[in-house]
């Protein structure tokens, strides 16, 4: 059984790809943690949480603390026999995330030859019609990136991405605050940016960043 388990939401209609992606993430995190067993599972894949039994730590691959991390994940862990596992703050609340985001923005701006202080940052996030937590997490990131010029757009609440991205300068970097590369990233985000006539550049979802596994590993190491 794992010392640490990374748990993502997954894709209920097609759970296989996201389950495989979470397991791959766990392998990359484990490479930074010799002697520590790290596995990955999604809530959407039937039976995947069975590996949680006797796990010491759970790292939620979610962008905000909300119903899934406070209610559904503990319930599912209890059903899997892992009621005593310690649930860490989610990926979106990881203390290393603002530093990771700023580093990615610096690299992207440098690659374009743009001074970062003259570049607009569009933070694209999920949002929610029911909970304030996802939007608050995005706005906290905007505050953490100060004094950079930022704005936020959301999939499921106003200001919607298509509206937030409209008329932005060409020196704009879209920073997608999503933990995985699922439909919101592959479909909803590019459609909204196209609708807005967005002329800037778009980074991969933050959960797919090359340095994300090292950041996650650092949090797991500190908690064990």
Secondary structure by P-SEA (a helix, b strand, c coil): cccbbbbcccccccccaaaaaaaaaaaaaaaacccbbbbbbbccccccccccccccbbbbcccccccccccaaaaaaaaacccccccccccccccaaaaaaaaaaaaaaaaaccccccbbbbbbbbcccccaaaaaaaaaaaaaaccccccccccccccccccccccccccbbbbbcccccccccccaaaaaaaaaccccccccccccccaaaaaaaaaaaaac
